[in-house]
Amino acid sequence: MALMASIADGNKRTASLTDRAFFEHLLRHGSSSRSATASAIGISRPTATEAVNRLLERQLIREAGTVSTNRGPAAIGYEINPDAGHSCALSIEAEQMRLSCWSLSGHNLFNLVEPLQPNTPQDQPDTTTDEQEDSAEPASPAASRRESIHALLEVYRETVTTPCLGAAVSLTERTQATDELHALFPGDIPILVDHNVNWAAIAEQHHGQAAGIDDALLVHVGHRVDVALILNGHLHRGSSGMAGELGFTRNTGQTLMQRLNRLATPQRPDTGLLDPVALKEALCSNSPVAYGLLRILAEAIANVCVTVDPALLILTGPLADALNPRLFDMLLDVLLLPDIEMCCSALGEGGPHLGAEELAHRAALANLWAGPGEVAEVCKSVL
């Protein structure tokens, strides 16, 4: 019995691998016949027929008219079923949120950007009770943000009716609780939640300046100063996701944010966040605050560079253009790594969402071949 069960499991795995190879060929090359796909992926025509039947039964592919062949009559073509499912990426930023969805074949199904009410510091939990929400008193900023997020998701669910197979959420806070975010999506799909600077690094690896670079450092300067590390070709999060947290690095006994506060760097009232608009004005006017900001940032970034020795430093965020080239010039004065390349991101402020879209799509595709209870494994394999 054990032998028969082992053989059955082996046959099932082989069938799954065949189905996946057939599906991924259609994903890469578009509509194709059974025989053409069989030849391309190295399987027999009868095996391809079995794969087609299984994929049709799962509604992952559909017939797509006829395709010409090198010899003989035209054959039935097959393509990815646009109704098979989609991936979803949600970015929650300081002042806006964005949600986009993509079909498995890579077609955009939904894209919406909505403003958000400025939040209280996100490390302070929202204590608004149901009674308070039902009263005539104004809702707290955190409650208003929560309502805005739910409203956006309702629009998305009414617009996109295919099943969500994988999701990614980009946050501006590494420490923000994720339980409620996971509850926004179906519980049986992979949901990847990460800090926006890490998603930006993913985007740089696949679509930007860090493509093909093994060791890179991405510095995001906006409402906060954050860093993502790419080491040996992989995003390095550390044991708790705090690797490269520039705001906690110390110099003269103070953290980076403490030094910026002491400098009287413009901040948004009651949030503890930097004010990019005011900082950009200070940088453009060459005020004393501008020099202090440049010096403090250069010293903090240099300390991280000396530790990880990156080949590339990418500056991104709403202040990147205002900081360039003076920050890079100051870095050259304090760095002992003359060979490091420095540049501003070409992806702009959309980098974090682009990275979330990339991995949400990967997670959705990987989820097609996952077994029951393997959602956590899918998340690990994608990350």
C-alpha positions, -999 to 999 in steps of 0.1 A, spaced: 0 0 0 28 24 9 44 17 -25 12 23 -44 7 56 -25 43 66 -33 37 59 -70 5 78 -70 21 108 -53 49 107 -79 25 106 -108 6 135 -93 38 156 -89 48 148 -125 14 158 -138 16 191 -118 51 199 -132 38 192 -167 8 214 -163 30 242 -149 55 239 -178 26 241 -203 9 270 -186 42 290 -182 49 285 -219 16 301 -228 24 328 -202 57 337 -219 47 332 -256 10 337 -258 -14 315 -278 0 282 -289 -12 248 -301 -7 215 -282 19 202 -306 39 234 -307 39 237 -269 48 200 -265 78 204 -288 89 236 -270 88 221 -235 100 186 -245 70 164 -238 50 140 -260 18 150 -277 -3 126 -256 12 140 -225 4 176 -237 -32 165 -244 -35 153 -208 -20 186 -195 -45 206 -217 -74 186 -204 -64 192 -167 -57 229 -173 -91 233 -191 -108 215 -162 -92 240 -138 -102 269 -161 -66 281 -161 -65 281 -200 -91 284 -227 -93 277 -265 -82 307 -285 -93 300 -321 -69 283 -345 -32 288 -351 -13 280 -382 12 251 -382 42 244 -403 25 214 -418 -10 201 -420 -43 220 -411 -46 247 -386 -46 236 -350 -66 247 -320 -47 274 -300 -47 278 -262 -41 308 -241 -43 319 -204 -78 323 -193 -83 360 -183 -109 349 -157 -85 325 -139 -76 350 -113 -55 381 -106 -28 396 -83 -34 427 -62 -9 453 -49 -19 478 -22 4 507 -12 -4 527 20 17 558 21 17 589 43 -8 609 23 -22 585 -4 -29 549 -12 -29 530 -44 -44 497 -54 -38 479 -87 -47 445 -100 -32 424 -128 -45 393 -146 -23 362 -146 -13 370 -182 -1 405 -172 -30 428 -182 -39 456 -159 -75 452 -145 -77 480 -119 -56 510 -109 -68 537 -85 -50 563 -64 -68 579 -35 -57 606 -10 -54 597 27 -59 619 57 -25 624 74 -22 598 101 -11 599 137 22 581 143 16 546 131 33 530 161 5 542 183 -25 518 180 -59 532 170 -80 531 202 -112 543 186 -141 523 200 -173 513 182 -193 537 204 -169 565 195 -172 557 158 -210 558 161 -211 591 179 -212 625 164 -176 632 173 -151 634 144 -133 602 137 -97 599 146 -71 601 117 -64 564 121 -101 555 119 -105 578 89 -76 561 71 -90 527 79 -124 537 65 -107 551 33 -88 518 28 -120 497 32 -138 520 8 -111 516 -18 -112 478 -14 -150 478 -19 -146 496 -52 -119 471 -62 -141 441 -53 -170 455 -72 -148 462 -103 -126 430 -104 -147 399 -101 -121 373 -108 -105 355 -78 -75 371 -61 -47 346 -60 -19 367 -44 -15 401 -28 13 424 -16 10 454 7 35 482 9 37 502 42 55 532 54 60 517 88 81 486 95 64 480 128 28 485 117 6 455 127 -3 433 97 -32 413 112 -59 437 100 -42 440 66 -42 402 61 -79 403 70 -86 425 39 -79 396 16 -90 360 14 -73 339 40 -62 311 17 -39 332 -6 -3 343 -1 -2 379 13 31 396 14 34 427 37 66 447 37 81 482 42 79 505 12 117 508 9 121 470 5 95 470 -22 114 499 -39 145 477 -38 127 448 -54 116 472 -82 151 484 -87 163 448 -90 138 440 -117 131 472 -135 157 498 -124 193 506 -117 201 476 -95 194 450 -122 224 426 -123 240 442 -93 248 418 -64 254 444 -36 234 477 -36 221 502 -10 188 520 -16 182 551 5 147 566 6 144 602 19 109 615 24 87 616 55 114 593 70 149 582 61 149 545 53 174 520 38 171 487 19 200 463 15 206 441 -15 234 416 -6 246 388 -28 217 395 -52 190 392 -26 170 417 -5 184 414 31 157 420 57 175 406 87 160 384 114 132 409 123 130 430 91 150 459 106 183 454 86 196 488 74 172 509 96 190 541 91 169 561 116 183 540 145 219 544 136 238 565 162 264 592 159 276 612 189 252 592 211 221 602 191 201 584 165 197 599 131 161 611 137 172 627 171 200 646 153 175 658 127 151 669 154 178 688 172 186 705 139 150 717 139 144 700 106 108 708 94 84 682 105 47 676 100 28 686 132 20 659 157 33 631 136 71 629 141 74 627 103 97 649 82 80 674 60 94 668 24 79 700 10 95 722 37 128 703 34 128 708 -4 124 745 1 152 746 26 175 726 2 167 749 -27 173 781 -6 207 768 8 196 776 43 217 764 73 192 736 78 201 723 43 238 720 51 231 703 84 207 679 68 232 670 41 260 665 66 239 643 90 226 622 61 260 618 46 275 606 78 247 581 85 248 567 50 286 565 50 284 543 82 261 518 65 282 518 33 314 510 52 296 481 69 281 464 38 304 478 10 279 481 -18 288 486 -54 259 509 -60 240 535 -39 206 545 -51 189 576 -38 151 577 -40 120 594 -25 105 628 -29 137 646 -18 161 626 -41 164 653 -68 168 681 -43 196 662 -25 214 654 -57 243 662 -64 253 678 -31 246 647 -10 267 626 -33 295 652 -32 295 652 6 295 614 7 326 613 -14 343 635 13 334 612 42 335 578 24 366 556 21 350 536 -7 360 555 -39 346 529 -63 310 531 -52 286 542 -79 259 567 -69 227 576 -87 191 587 -83 164 562 -90 148 564 -124 116 548 -111 105 578 -91 81 576 -62 62 547 -78 90 523 -71 75 508 -39 42 500 -57 60 486 -87 79 462 -64 47 452 -47 31 445 -81 61 424 -91 60 401 -61 22 400 -58 21 386 -94 48 361 -86 29 350 -55 -3 346 -75 14 324 -101 31 303 -75 -1 298 -56 -16 280 -87 6 250 -80 6 251 -42 -11 224 -22 -35 228 8 -18 246 37 12 257 16 5 294 16 34 302 40 58 282 18 46 301 -13 54 334 6 89 322 15 96 310 -20 86 343 -36 105 365 -11 
